[in-house]
Amino acid sequence: MLKWITKGVNFSIVAALLLLCWGCEQAVVEAPAVVDRGEVLSAEATRRIEQLAVSMLKHNGVQLQVYTLADSPRDMDALALKLVEEQRLGSLAGGARGLLLLVDPVGEQVRVEVGYDLEGVFSDVVVARIEHDQMAPFFAANRVGDGIEASLELLVDERPQEEVLATRGMAGRYSGGAGAATSVAINKGLAPEFSGPMSEAARNRFVPQPTPLAALECYRQVLAEHVKDAELTLFTPATREFFASWLVTDAQQTNELRDLQNNLPSALVYEQGSLAVVRFPVEQRENAPYFLEKTADGWQLDFSTMSRFVGFNRRNQWFFRTLDHPFMFAFSDWRFDKNGFPFSR
């Protein structure tokens, strides 16, 4: 969950690169990363998406564009295909490696169009899950811009693999690959599972635990059951207050559950007085440490403090915003660079 509660290369420089597609030299098209005709994105959101697009191109070999519409099209799928083809979206990445997020806020629908070379990463199932489980809840809460950004973060988290990106698509074709369209109600209110509290009996299953690892195991069950009640006593009081105004989605929980289950066997626990840290090997840059606090009832997770001191870059690698915090006792055997990224000594 921490990734979702914490979030300058010049794009024209990247666009100036000339790459080869299908063995022959072709013109590279500088399609803008953001076209906000629907005027749903703030200047700051636009800037962040542009930075994310640069990062995806540089580190994942994917050319991204977010395109919002002022009016509903007659055919959303046909328009997405047309935009990708006309702009040769993916040419900056050297092939059919374009990813278009087309948003129709008037008709309340979204379409993700995926280039041929990315089908192995962004399948119809992956795209539809992100649209339905991540984007739709934000749109329902009338947070369209936030929903777009949060969905893009999940797409980045799919981490396209080099062996997939090394393949070439059809010569001269940039789209017609995978993708999915979803209806997204805007400002219609959240479904009960996103907004309603649990019963007291159900809530009492997620309480402070006798050890830090037991607390993390309990949190794993929160993720597995997609529990979104902000008042769980498994969390510190400050965390409960923090979550009261935060939107958590199924997609976010599914992704964190996957990472947590994969990495729990390598977790190490460090305690000092009433504080504890559960951390993972320094090489696992996508897996940030968890902070906990001990009360008379047991150990609680402290996401509020984590959100203040832990950040993530555009590659979902964690770093400390400052080294001046009470949980540094657990990292005495690591060193940190000037940007707060950890390294083994």
C-alpha positions as CSV (number, residue, x, y, z in Angstrom):
1,M,0.0,0.0,0.0
2,L,2.9,2.3,0.6
3,K,3.6,2.8,-3.1
4,W,0.1,4.2,-3.6
5,I,0.3,6.7,-0.7
6,T,3.7,8.3,-1.6
7,K,3.9,9.4,-5.1
8,G,13.5,15.8,-15.3
9,V,14.4,14.6,-18.3
10,N,13.5,16.9,-21.2
11,F,11.1,15.0,-23.4
12,S,12.2,16.7,-26.5
13,I,15.7,15.3,-26.0
14,V,14.3,11.8,-25.9
15,A,12.1,12.5,-28.9
16,A,15.2,13.5,-30.9
17,L,16.6,10.0,-30.9
18,L,16.3,8.2,-34.2
19,L,15.7,4.5,-33.9
20,L,15.2,1.6,-36.3
21,C,12.0,-0.3,-36.8
22,W,11.7,-3.6,-38.5
23,G,15.2,-3.4,-40.0
24,C,14.6,-0.1,-41.9
25,E,15.0,3.5,-40.9
26,Q,11.7,5.3,-40.3
27,A,10.8,8.8,-39.2
28,V,10.4,9.1,-35.4
29,V,7.2,10.9,-34.4
30,E,7.3,13.1,-31.3
31,A,3.8,12.4,-30.1
32,P,3.1,14.4,-26.9
33,A,2.9,12.4,-23.7
34,V,-0.3,14.2,-22.7
35,V,-3.2,15.6,-24.8
36,D,-5.8,16.9,-22.3
37,R,-8.7,18.0,-24.5
38,G,-11.1,17.0,-21.8
39,E,-9.4,19.4,-19.3
40,V,-9.4,16.9,-16.5
41,L,-5.7,17.1,-15.6
42,S,-4.1,19.7,-13.4
43,A,-0.8,21.2,-14.5
44,E,1.0,19.3,-11.8
45,A,-0.7,16.0,-12.9
46,T,0.3,16.7,-16.5
47,R,3.9,17.3,-15.4
48,R,4.0,14.0,-13.4
49,I,2.6,12.0,-16.3
50,E,5.1,13.5,-18.7
51,Q,7.9,12.5,-16.3
52,L,6.5,9.0,-16.1
53,A,6.4,8.8,-19.9
54,V,10.0,9.7,-20.1
55,S,10.9,7.1,-17.5
56,M,8.8,4.4,-19.2
57,L,10.6,5.1,-22.5
58,K,14.0,5.1,-21.0
59,H,13.7,2.2,-18.6
60,N,10.9,0.0,-20.1
61,G,11.1,0.7,-23.8
62,V,7.5,1.9,-23.9
63,Q,6.1,5.1,-25.5
64,L,3.2,6.3,-23.4
65,Q,0.4,8.8,-24.3
66,V,-2.6,9.9,-22.2
67,Y,-5.3,11.4,-24.4
68,T,-8.5,12.9,-22.9
69,L,-11.5,13.8,-25.1
70,A,-13.7,16.9,-24.9
71,D,-16.6,15.0,-26.7
72,S,-17.6,11.4,-27.0
73,P,-16.5,9.6,-30.1
74,R,-18.8,7.5,-32.3
75,D,-16.4,4.5,-31.9
76,M,-13.9,4.6,-29.0
77,D,-12.0,1.5,-30.2
78,A,-11.7,2.9,-33.8
79,L,-10.5,6.3,-32.5
80,A,-7.8,4.7,-30.3
81,L,-6.5,2.7,-33.2
82,K,-6.5,5.8,-35.4
83,L,-4.6,7.9,-32.9
84,V,-1.9,5.3,-32.4
85,E,-1.4,4.7,-36.1
86,E,-1.5,8.4,-37.1
87,Q,1.0,9.3,-34.4
88,R,3.1,6.2,-34.9
89,L,2.9,5.8,-31.1
90,G,5.8,3.5,-30.2
91,S,8.2,4.8,-32.9
92,L,10.3,6.5,-30.2
93,A,10.8,3.0,-28.7
94,G,11.9,1.6,-32.0
95,G,8.8,-0.4,-32.9
96,A,5.2,-1.2,-32.1
97,R,5.7,-0.4,-28.4
98,G,3.1,2.3,-27.9
99,L,0.7,2.5,-25.0
100,L,-2.3,4.8,-25.3
101,L,-4.7,5.6,-22.5
102,L,-7.8,7.2,-24.1
103,V,-10.2,8.8,-21.7
104,D,-13.7,10.0,-22.6
105,P,-15.0,11.8,-19.4
106,V,-18.3,12.8,-21.1
107,G,-19.2,9.3,-22.2
108,E,-17.7,7.8,-19.1
109,Q,-15.5,5.3,-20.8
110,V,-11.8,4.5,-21.1
111,R,-9.7,2.6,-23.6
112,V,-6.2,1.3,-23.4
113,E,-4.6,0.5,-26.8
114,V,-1.5,-1.6,-26.8
115,G,1.0,-2.0,-29.5
116,Y,1.9,-5.4,-31.0
117,D,5.2,-5.7,-29.3
118,L,3.7,-5.2,-25.8
119,E,1.0,-7.9,-26.0
120,G,3.1,-10.2,-23.9
121,V,3.2,-7.7,-21.0
122,F,-0.1,-5.7,-21.2
123,S,-2.5,-8.4,-22.1
124,D,-6.3,-7.8,-22.3
125,V,-6.7,-9.4,-18.9
126,V,-4.0,-7.1,-17.3
127,V,-5.4,-4.0,-18.9
128,A,-9.1,-4.8,-18.1
129,R,-8.2,-5.5,-14.4
130,I,-6.4,-2.1,-14.1
131,E,-9.3,-0.3,-15.7
132,H,-11.9,-2.0,-13.6
133,D,-10.2,-2.4,-10.2
134,Q,-8.0,0.8,-10.2
135,M,-9.4,3.4,-12.5
136,A,-13.1,3.0,-12.0
137,P,-13.1,3.6,-8.2
138,F,-11.2,6.8,-8.6
139,F,-13.5,8.0,-11.4
140,A,-16.5,7.1,-9.2
141,A,-15.1,9.3,-6.5
142,N,-14.8,12.2,-9.1
143,R,-11.0,12.0,-9.0
144,V,-10.4,11.5,-12.7
145,G,-6.9,12.9,-12.8
146,D,-5.8,10.8,-9.8
147,G,-7.3,7.7,-11.3
148,I,-5.3,8.2,-14.5
149,E,-2.1,8.7,-12.6
150,A,-2.8,5.7,-10.3
151,S,-3.6,3.4,-13.2
152,L,-0.4,4.4,-15.0
153,E,1.6,3.6,-11.9
154,L,0.1,0.1,-12.0
155,L,1.0,-0.3,-15.6
156,V,4.5,0.6,-14.8
157,D,4.5,-2.0,-12.1
158,E,3.9,-4.7,-14.6
159,R,7.6,-4.2,-15.4
160,P,7.9,-5.1,-19.1
161,Q,10.6,-7.7,-19.7
162,E,13.5,-7.3,-22.1
163,E,12.8,-10.5,-23.9
164,V,9.3,-9.4,-24.6
165,L,10.4,-5.9,-25.7
166,A,13.1,-7.3,-27.9
167,T,10.5,-8.7,-30.3
168,R,9.4,-6.7,-33.4
169,G,5.8,-6.1,-34.5
170,M,4.4,-5.9,-38.0
171,A,6.2,-3.5,-40.2
172,G,4.5,-0.1,-40.5
173,R,1.8,-1.0,-38.0
174,Y,1.7,0.4,-34.5
175,S,-1.6,-0.9,-33.1
176,G,-4.1,-3.6,-33.4
177,G,-2.6,-5.5,-30.5
178,A,-4.0,-6.0,-27.1
179,G,-6.2,-3.6,-25.2
180,A,-9.5,-3.2,-23.4
181,A,-12.3,-0.7,-23.0
182,T,-14.3,-0.1,-19.8
183,S,-17.2,2.0,-18.7
184,V,-16.3,4.2,-15.8
185,A,-19.0,6.1,-13.9
186,I,-17.8,9.6,-12.8
187,N,-18.8,11.2,-9.5
188,K,-21.5,8.5,-8.8
189,G,-20.2,7.6,-5.4
190,L,-18.1,4.6,-4.3
191,A,-19.5,1.1,-4.0
192,P,-20.1,-0.1,-0.4
193,E,-16.9,-2.2,-0.4
194,F,-14.9,1.0,-0.9
195,S,-16.8,3.3,1.4
196,G,-18.6,1.3,4.1
197,P,-17.1,0.2,7.5
198,M,-17.0,-3.4,8.5
199,S,-19.1,-4.9,11.2
200,E,-17.4,-5.0,14.7
201,A,-17.1,-8.8,14.6
202,A,-15.3,-8.6,11.2
203,R,-13.1,-5.7,12.3
204,N,-12.0,-7.6,15.3
205,R,-10.1,-10.0,13.1
206,F,-7.6,-7.4,12.2
207,V,-6.2,-6.2,15.5
208,P,-2.7,-5.6,17.1
209,Q,-0.5,-8.7,17.0
210,P,2.1,-10.2,19.5
211,T,5.0,-9.9,17.0
212,P,5.9,-7.6,14.1
213,L,5.8,-10.5,11.7
214,A,2.4,-11.6,13.0
215,A,1.2,-8.1,12.3
216,L,2.5,-8.2,8.7
217,E,0.8,-11.6,8.3
218,C,-2.4,-10.1,9.5
219,Y,-2.0,-7.3,7.0
220,R,-1.4,-9.9,4.3
221,Q,-4.9,-11.2,5.0
222,V,-6.3,-7.6,4.8
223,L,-4.9,-7.4,1.3
224,A,-6.1,-10.9,0.3
225,E,-9.7,-10.1,1.4
226,H,-9.5,-6.6,-0.1
227,V,-10.5,-5.0,3.3
228,K,-10.7,-1.2,3.1
229,D,-12.0,-0.3,6.5
230,A,-9.8,2.6,7.7
231,E,-10.6,1.9,11.4
232,L,-8.8,-1.4,11.8
233,T,-6.8,-1.4,15.0
234,L,-4.1,-3.3,13.2
235,F,-3.1,0.3,12.2
236,T,-1.8,3.0,14.5
237,P,-4.2,5.8,15.3
238,A,-2.3,8.2,13.0
239,T,-2.6,5.7,10.2
240,R,-6.3,5.3,10.7
241,E,-6.7,9.0,10.5
242,F,-4.6,9.1,7.4
243,F,-6.5,6.3,5.6
244,A,-9.9,7.9,6.4
245,S,-9.3,10.3,3.5
246,W,-7.4,7.9,1.2
247,L,-8.8,5.8,-1.6
248,V,-7.6,2.2,-1.6
249,T,-8.5,0.0,-4.6
250,D,-8.6,-3.8,-5.3
251,A,-5.8,-3.4,-7.9
252,Q,-3.5,-1.7,-5.4
253,Q,-4.1,-4.4,-2.8
254,T,-3.7,-7.2,-5.3
255,N,-0.3,-5.9,-6.4
256,E,1.0,-5.4,-2.9
257,L,-0.3,-8.8,-1.8
258,R,1.7,-10.4,-4.7
259,D,4.9,-8.6,-3.7
260,L,4.4,-9.3,0.0
261,Q,3.8,-13.0,-0.4
262,N,6.8,-13.3,-2.7
263,N,9.1,-11.6,-0.3
264,L,7.9,-12.5,3.2
265,P,10.3,-15.5,3.4
266,S,13.3,-13.1,3.1
267,A,12.0,-10.6,5.7
268,L,14.2,-9.6,8.6
269,V,12.8,-8.0,11.8
270,Y,14.6,-5.3,13.8
271,E,13.2,-4.1,17.2
272,Q,14.2,-1.2,19.4
273,G,12.0,-0.4,22.3
274,S,8.4,0.2,21.1
275,L,9.5,0.5,17.4
276,A,10.1,-2.2,14.8
277,V,11.1,-2.5,11.2
278,V,10.4,-5.4,8.8
279,R,12.8,-5.0,5.9
280,F,13.8,-7.0,2.8
281,P,17.2,-7.5,1.1
282,V,18.6,-4.3,-0.3
283,E,18.6,-5.7,-3.8
284,Q,14.8,-5.9,-3.7
285,R,14.4,-2.2,-4.5
286,E,10.7,-2.4,-5.1
287,N,10.0,-3.7,-1.6
288,A,10.1,-0.9,1.0
289,P,10.4,-1.7,4.7
290,Y,7.4,-1.7,7.0
291,F,7.4,0.4,10.1
292,L,5.5,-0.8,13.3
293,E,4.8,0.5,16.8
294,K,4.1,-1.5,19.9
295,T,1.2,-0.6,22.2
296,A,-0.2,-2.3,25.3
297,D,-2.4,-4.4,22.9
298,G,0.4,-5.4,20.5
299,W,2.2,-4.4,17.3
300,Q,0.5,-2.0,14.9
301,L,1.5,-1.0,11.3
302,D,2.5,2.7,11.0
303,F,1.8,3.7,7.4
304,S,1.4,7.3,8.4
305,T,5.1,7.6,9.4
306,M,6.1,5.5,6.4
307,S,4.3,7.9,4.0
308,R,6.3,10.8,5.5
309,F,9.8,9.2,5.2
310,V,9.6,6.7,2.4
311,G,9.2,7.6,-1.3
312,F,9.3,5.8,-4.6
313,N,10.8,6.9,-7.9
314,R,9.3,6.4,-11.3
315,R,10.7,2.8,-11.4
316,N,8.9,2.0,-8.2
317,Q,12.2,1.8,-6.3
318,W,12.0,3.1,-2.7
319,F,14.2,5.6,-1.0
320,F,14.2,7.6,2.3
321,R,13.2,11.3,2.0
322,T,15.4,12.0,5.0
323,L,17.7,9.9,7.1
324,D,16.6,11.8,10.2
325,H,13.8,9.6,11.6
326,P,13.4,7.2,14.5
327,F,13.5,4.0,12.5
328,M,17.0,4.3,11.2
329,F,18.3,1.9,13.9
330,A,17.3,-0.9,11.5
331,F,19.6,0.2,8.7
332,S,23.0,0.6,10.5
333,D,24.5,-2.0,8.2
334,W,23.4,-0.2,5.0
335,R,24.6,3.1,3.4
336,F,22.4,5.6,1.6
337,D,23.4,7.9,-1.3
338,K,22.6,11.6,-1.4
339,N,19.1,10.8,-2.8
340,G,18.3,8.4,0.0
341,F,18.6,5.1,-2.0
342,P,20.0,2.2,0.0
343,F,23.1,0.1,-0.7
344,S,24.9,-2.6,1.2
345,R,28.2,-1.6,2.8
